[in-house]
Amino acid sequence: MVLSILALVTAYAVYLAVSNIPRLASPQGCRMSWMSPSYLLQSGFNTSWTPLANRYTLWLYREVGWEPNQPVGVPALFIPGSAGSSHQVRSIASSAARQYFSSPFVISSEFNGRGIKPVDFYAVDFNEDFSAFHGPTLDSQIAYTTAAIRYVLSRYPPDTQIIVMGHSMGGVVGAALLPSPNISALITMSTPHTLPPVRFDSRIEEIYARNGRVLREDETPILSLCGGATDTLVSSESCVIPDSDQLSSGLYRRTVFTSALQGAWTGVGHREMVWCHQVRWRVARAALELGGVGSAYDAAAARERILDRWLRDGLPVSDEENVELRHGTYETLPEGMHLVVKNPRGQRTYLVPVLPGAGEGPSTFVLYVSGGAISGIAPHRALDLRVSVQLCVSSTGSEVAVPSVPTTCTRLPPTVLKLLPSPLPGRPFPVPNEGSDESEGVVLFEGEIPSNVQGWIGVSINAGEKEGGGWVVGGFDRREVVKRDSVGLSDLICGTTYIPLTTAVGGLRTRVYIPLLPLNVLLVYRLLPHFADSPSCADAIFPPLLMHVSQPSEVHYYPLRYDEPVWLHSHTTAPYVPSAEANSRQHGLNLTIYSYGYGCADPIDLVLTLDWWGTLGRLGTRYPTTLLSFCIGIVSVVQFRAWRPGAQPQSVSESLETFVRRVMPQLMAVAALMALLPLSHKWYLGLSGELGLLASFLAVFLVGLASGLVCLSWWALRLLMWPLGFVGMRVVPGRRPENSGLRRSTVFSMMFVLLIIFLFVPWQVAFFGCWVIQLLSCAAYSQDGHDKSRTPIVVDASTEAIPLTTQSEDEGSKQATEGGVAETLSTVDAPGGTRPYGLRQNEHILLFLTWLLPLTAPVLAVWVRTLMTAGYTTPFNGDHNVFKVLPVLLLVDYVGRGHALDTRNWGMISPRWGFVTVGLVSALVGGRWVYLVYDVANVQVAFLLFWDAISSRYLT
């Protein structure tokens, strides 16, 4: 009872921690989107195109009052996810219409004359089917969408291609459509590409295997948008696809976290991904630009540039011409002085002398531009301010302080060029329910200068004559990287780490690198900056901004403020997901602090700890399937110990008590040792030994929690059986055990049930029915056993069953062999009377079936949902494999007729060893391939029946 209560409290604590993760680690700042939607049913897409037209529908979105009802542009198809709706297309489609038309039916100046057409957004509607749970449902959606694309393209000129967008599992459907010459690009949003979110169906694994080949080999450009820690429904590490740099074939693959998406800089929840304004307008703009790409020979490259421009964090998109300096057009700064220009006007070039190198490598020039543009990188609504950066050398080669003759400057290629957020002092970042505006942002430029180069950095500013705001700050910051090689995860587990920083008045950049800290999705680090005093950064040009880069696609930004901690997290490595890292340089904690302001000092040190509450929340979203597998494994261990040939049986409560006291500590020790082994990411906890002792603590925690949940489930079953006992006595009346052979009526009944499964209902429905019958049987026998606790059970002597556990023969047991009939009465001392061993065995079987029920319930929910939305006449590709449930049917029927299964050994062979196999499979591969657990358990049930059938003939 105590362990059950602890498990219940722990589960509630995990729930609270999971709920707090978005608020702590990745707050959401999304502006709500508004539209005037209408949906036109495509009635022409009927059963002549696909038989699934009776089940699903196709719609065309139109923005009321802005665009005509008939399609006039480039087709795009939106695919909703599991339990999603076709109406989710409205936010993106509305944004595309209102960007293309500046007013109703008036084309915007941004598109007028460019040959770009509006986008006709179609959306498939899957009746909110639970496609994440069921492979055949996912296959049906793929088949329907394939036919829908054929139908849509039939309404357009030949050689027209369609843009495909998928949300959640809709992205999996979209990837399954490839390869296809009809699809120009695929954009997915919050899609689990590499790991199914629900792993109860082997057919989903087959679809994922096919999609994996598509991601590695198909030529269609694919971009994946991920919401980060804010998305608690789909783990964002499974949203990451192989980057183009990791593929030798030169395919276009991009992953962009919304926290890194320029102009967004926020985590985005799973459902919010389709309506978050900061994301949806960029997706819509990318679709508009993609629609303007024709079928030219460089169309693929053009599409890639469009996706990189509108849906990626920083990339040079234009080159500046070389600048020729003449007297009076430039200004040279003193050596060591930073360039600071506020409210620039007109055209001017500033020369910043290159500082003498220290012989340790290249120096880096850092430049910030607020509100303007560098090489095409700018806020969407930028000021009339353009800045370019050149490397200038005297044309005479003389080493003079100021070039007295015309000097040629060549473009300095950036090593970093991106748009940084500019959080407002005193306001949270991102601002809740508002987020960032399209006009906000500071462009960051970093360029390396070789140590042997002497000259100047030329910063050319081209601004309007009117004072329009903005500022430009640049210079060299020669502070070295703060590297802490000695700090590891064990230091944070045991305590706190202080990281002193090198400060400088008016500094531009501070870098911190801790190579030994793992970037695992389970870990959340708490970082608190310390300042020399309590400064106010209200007047600072650019207050301190922390950038955490964990992988090229994932960047997080945090404003550093006095006495305000930030929570660092990553999706670089994760359980059951292959690492996306390309090289070892991405290991470790990589932080950069950007700032500028003489009145706002940089932090003097950072305090780093492991946030246990946040880490608990991350565990709660990554290990539910593993926890379920552990529970089944623990039930299997309980069955193994109870299924002993012996004299006196134990009740389930006694078996669980024995397990908790004797076996659970041993299992915890074994689990802790196994967690230290460098196993594959597909096995056990999926950590490959990365987290060391923390993985051992995690294994012990999961074993303890699973044990408590199993005990809690039995208390819940007992509570449920108490009122059902009175019902069960009427539905399942007490009866004497029948002959071990099957009666003719039983055979016919079984054949009829199997025929129903084969033709009409999934086998999961039959499993649920078996569980209900077993529950009612146990409830009825429990009530009957309480009333008639001393009634003997009469069984045939040749098929006498052996009680469950190896204990001494109860004094109340007696055997008589008169007439070849044995009478057995097994009793135990317990309040409320004694019960026969048949009831004890039935209750153990009920507990086993109860924990197998979650593996079958999702498909049952899919079937019920399909019947509710599409009716009985709709084709449903359920699982009709009768062998998946036949052993369970026979078992429930057999024990329901009063028999107890034979548990005697045959030499070293015993039927209970099959439970060990179930337990091992549950522990080792259940977290990744949980459907295998049911398959092995089903085989074990069949083996128990087979053993019982042959025991009477071969065992004496």
Secondary structure, 3 states (H helix, E strand, C coil): CHHHHHHHHHHHHHHHHHHHHHHHCCCCCCCCCCCCEEEEECCCCCCCCCHHHHCCEEEEEEECCCCCCCCCCEEEEEECCCCCCHHHHHHHHHHHHHHHEEECCEECCCCCCCCCCCEEEEEEECCCCCHHHCHHHHHHHHHHHHHHHHHHHCCCCCCCCEEEEEECHHHHHHHHCCCCCCEEEEEEECCCCCCCCCCCCHHHHHHHHHHHHHHHHCCCCEEEEECHHHCCCCCHHHHCCCCHHHCCCCCCEEEEECCCCCCCCCCCCCHHHHCCHHHHHHHHHHHHHHHCCCCCCCHHHHHHHHHHHHCCCCCCCCCCCCEEECCCCEEECCCCCCEEEECCCCEEEEEEECCCCCCCCCEEEEEEEECCEECCECCCCCCCEEEEEEEEECCCCCCCCCCCCCEEEEECCCCEEEEECCCCCCCCCCCCCCCCCCCCCEEEEEEEECCCCCCEEEEEEEECCCCCCCEEEEEECCCCCEECCCCCHHHHHHCCEEEECCCCCCCCEEEEEECCCCCECCCCEEEEEECCCCCCCCCCCEEEEEEEEEECCEEEEEECECCECEEECCCCEECCECCCCCCHHHCCEEEEEEEECCCCCCCCEEEEEECHHHHHHHHHHHCHHHHHHHHHHHHHHHHHHHCCCCCCCCCHHHHHHHHHHHHHHHHHHHHHHHHCCCCCCCCCCCCCCCCCHHHHHHHHHHHHHHHHHHHHHHHHHHHHHHHHHHHHHHHCCCCCCCCCCCCHHHHHHHHHHHHHHHHCCCHHHHHHHHHHHHHHHHHHHHHHHHHCCCCCEEEEHHHCCCCCCCCCCCCCCCCCCHHHEEEECCCCCCCCCCCCHHHHHHHHHHHHHHHHHHHHHHHHHHHHHHHHHHCCCCCCCCCCCHHHCHHHHHHHHHHHCCCCCCCCCECCECCCHHHHHHHHHHHHCCCCCCHHHHHHHHHHHHHHHHHHHHHHHHCC
